[in-house]
Amino acid sequence: MNYNVFCTLFNRGYLDKGLVLVDSLKRAAPDFKLYIFAMDPEAFRILEETTDENVICVDVSSLENEELREIKRNRSFAEYCWTWTPLTIQYVLDYFHEPVCTYIDADMYFFSDPSDLLLEMTEDRKEVLIVRHGFPERKRISLEKKYGTFCVEFNTFLNTEAAREVLSSWVSDCMRSCSYNKGSETHGDQMYLEKWPSRYACVHILQNPGGGVAPWNAERYSFDCRDQRYYLTDNESHERFPLCFYHFQNIRYLPFGLVNINLKKRNRFLKTRIYGKYLNEIHRKREYLEERYSIRFSAKRSTYRNPVFRFIQNYVMPFKITRLSNIMKQTGSASK
């Protein structure tokens, strides 16, 4: 069985990241299949023109029923996307009859073949895979209380009865609420995963640290590259693992061709070799999309419906700079 079957979703504002994700999969896992659920017609049109046989594009608007259209009217765009997260997996399993599907976030980048992560699940005789946030231990409890133990970024479901039961519960939960407001018990689509390990025997929690590396846990590791392969080493156990994927969450674009990468702790290799590589590819993809489709990307991205929170997230948070070392040029080089 080919386990490298994935799905993701995004709109035109994430075309640069989504197409870079596709390129990374082409290099890391040539046998992959990726179902992209386009959240607006323009994204669907461009994806149809720019992707190849490895990518299957789905127009979300063609799948919306009255219940989803009502949800769409009453939720922020981000909340509506989170509503669709489990629905994308369900649609791939139902309509395309894939034996397995893994949801992946569009702002991820693969450095090595993810099939090893999926084999870990099947070797444990499980049918659903979830990934811990892996917060640093000194602040783990408070952050898990706020954001959840598990991250919706790499979530695998086999097309089996047990896995489908878990997926159906997630679909129902997200249709009911995907609120991101302060004090919310759901945190979008994410908090629902908290109950899965104790409720469902088919759920496996990923043990390989090479999957799930992100800004919120990167300080736990040191990074290196050998023979064009990237590795991370746990700073406490000193165990070394191949880096499978990195989740480039919360990159904030600034004026004057600058970007804030929002790392929690200074790490020169991570900044120059991993973020630098990613930002350079994003920059080139943006140039291509602007030249061919006249698309310009806005720095504004709000997950809130409340207008005050939206203003703060769009116009204040990008300039919340914890350290000058987090500022880079949009081409991927360090800012002088």
N, C-alpha and C positions, 0 to 999 in steps of 0.2 A: 504494500500500500504506500502511495505517495502521501506523506503527512504534510507536505508543504502547500496546503490549500488555505488561503487567507482571505479575509474581507476587511474593508475599511470604508470610511465615509468622509466626505469633505465637500466644500463648495468652492467657488472660483477663488476665494481668498486664500485657500490652502493648496492651489494647484502647484505652486513651486515646491512645497514640501512633499506633496503627494507624488509628483513625478520623480523627485530625488529618491523617495522611498522605493519606487519601482526600479530605478537604476541600481540601487543597492541590492535589491533582491536578485536582479539579473546576474550580478557578480557573485553573490554569496550562495545562491540556490537556483541554478539555471532551470531546474525542473519545476519551479514554483508556478502556482496559479493564483491570481489575485482578482477578487471581485471588488470593484469600486462602486459604491453607492453614491452617485452624484446628487448633492443636495440642492442644486439649481440647474436650469437648462443650459446655461453657458458652460458650466463645468462639464456636463455630459457631452455637449457638442465637441469641446476641445479634446476631451479624453478619447472620444471616438476617433478623432483625427490623428492623435499623437501616440497612441499605444498600439501594441502588437498583440499576437495571439495569446500571450501569457496573461493578458488583462481582459477581463469581461466587465463592461460598464453597464450599470443599471440606473435608470432614471427614477429617482425616488418619487417624483410627482406622479408617475404612472401607476404607482402602487398604493397611493394614499386613498383611504376610504373616508367616509364622513367622520368616523370617530377620530382618525388621525388628523384630519383637517381641523376639527374642533380643538384638539390638543395643540396643534400648531398655532392657532389663534390666541391661545391663552398661556403660552410658554415663551421664554426667550429663545433665540436661535440655538444657543448652546444647550439649553434644556431639551429642545426638540431633537437635536442631534443625539443626546444621551438616551432619549426615548427610543431612537432607532438602533442603538448599539446591539441589543439582543435580537432585534428584528432582522438585522442584516444576516446574522448567523442562522437564524431560523429560516430565512428565505433561501439561503444557499443550500441548506440541508433538504428543505422541502422541494424547491423548484428545480434545482440543479442536481439533486440526489447525490451530493458529495458524501463520501463516507466519514469525512472529518472536516472541520472548519475552525480556524483560529482568527479571532478578531484582533487586529493590530491598529494602534493609533497612527495617524498619518504623519506625525512629526517624529517618527522613529527612523533609525538607519541601521541596516544590518551589516555587520562586519564579518560574519561567518554563518555557515549553514545552520538554520534553527531546528533542523530535524533531530539533532541530538537532544534538545530540550523536550521535544515531543516523545521521543523514545523513552525518556525518563518516566513519563506518565504511563506509557503502555507496559513498561517493564515492571511497574508497580501494580499492574492490573487495574488501573483506574481509567476513567472515561471522560473526566473533566479536569482541566489544568488551570490553576490560578497562581498569581505571582504576588509575593509580599512587597510592600513598599521598601522594606529593609532600611528603615530610618536608623541613624546612629543611636546607639544604646542609651546615651545620656539624655536624649529627648524623645525616645521611642514612645513611651506611654502617652505623653501629652499629644504628640502628633498623630498617633493612631486613634486617639479619641476624637480628634478633629477631622482627620481625613480617611480613617479606616486602616485596618491591617493590610488590606489587599488593594492592589491598583488595577483598574481596568485599562490594560494596555496590551496584554498578550494572553487571551483567554480562549482555550481550546475546548471544543465539544465534539465527541464522536457522535455519529448518527445512530445511537443506540437508545433503547427505551429508558435506561437509567439516566443517561446524559440529557435526553430530551425532557425528562421530568424537571431537572434542574433548570434547563433553559426556559421551559414554559413558566416556571415560577418567576424567573427574572423578567421575562416579557410582561407578565401581569403586574409585577411590582413597578416597572418603569412606565407602563401605561397609566398606572394610578398616580405616580408622582416621580418627578426627577428634579425636585427643587434644589436650587443652589443658594438660596437666601441664607443669611447668617442665622444660626440656630437650627438649621435644617437637620433632620435626622437621616437624610438620604445622601447628601453630598452628590447630587446628580444621580448617576447610575451605580455609584460605587459602594455605598454602605450595605447594600443588599447582600454583598458577598460575605459579610461577617458571619452569617448563620450557616453558610454552606458546609464547611468542614464537619460541624457537629450534627448537621441534619442529613447529609447525603454521604453514604459510604463510598461513592464512586469518585469523589473529589480528591485530586492530588495537588499538593502545594509544592511548587518548583523549588528544588534544592540547589540547583546550579546557579552560582552568583553571576555567571556570564549573561544571564537573561534578567532584565529588570534594572540595569544600571541607568541612573538618572541623576539630575542635579540634587535631589533630596537625599541621596545616599552615596554620591561620588566621593565624599570626604573619607569614606571607609576604606578606599582603595588607592593604590598607586598603579600607574599604567605604563606600559612599554610596548614596543613593536619589534618583532624579529621576523626576518624573512617575509616581510609584508603582511604579517599576521599580528593582530592587536591582542594584548593580554592585560588582565588586571590581577593584582595581588592584594589579598586581604591584609590590612595593616596590623591586625591582631594575630591571626593564625598563620600568616605568611604563606598561605596556600595560593597557588597561581592557577588561573583559569583562562581559557580563550574568551575574548569578548565577543558575544553573539550579537547583541544589539544595544544601542544607546538611545534613550528617550530624550530628545532635545526640547523638553518642556520649558515654557516661560522665557523664551528668547524675546527680547523687547527691542524693536527698531527705534532708533533715535534720529533726530535731524543730523545734517552734515555727514551723511554716509557712515554713521556709527551704529553700533548695536551693543546692548547690555545683555550678557549671557547669564547673569544671575547665579553664578556659582556661590556656594556657601563658604568654600575655603579655597585659597589660592592653590592652583595645581598647574604648573607651567606646561607639562606634557599634554594634559587633558585640554588645556586652552589652545595651544598652538597646533597640535597634531590631530586632535579629534574634533574640537569645535572649529578649528581653522579649516580642516578638510570639508566639514559639513557646510559651513558658511560660504566657502568658495563655490561649492556645487549649487547651493541655493542661489547665489549671485548670478551664476551663469544661466541657471534655469529661468530666473527672472528676466534677464536680458533677452533670452529666446522668446519668452511669452510676450514681452513688451513689443519686440520687433515684429513678431508674426501675428499677434492678436491684439496689440495695443492695450494690454492689461497692465495696470499700475497697481501696486500693492499698498494698502493702507496699514499704518501701524496700529490702528484702533481695533481692539478685539475685547468685547465685554461679555461676561457671562451673566450679568445681572439685568433684571427688569427694572429695578428701582433706579430712577434717573440720577440720583445723587451718587449711588454706588457705580453706575455706568460712567459718570464723569470722572470719578476718582480712578477707576480702573483704566480708562482710555487716556487720560491726560496727566495724571499724577504718578501712577505706579511705574510707567516706563522710566521715569527719572529718579526712582528710588534706587540709588546706587550705593551698595554696601561697601564696595572697594573699587578703586580706579582700575585695578587689574582685570575687572570684569568687562571693561570697555574694549571693543575690538572694531576694526573696520568691517564694513559689510562684505568686503571681498575675502574676509577670513584671516587677514593679517592683524597683528597687534597694533593698537592705537599708540601713536607716539606721545 
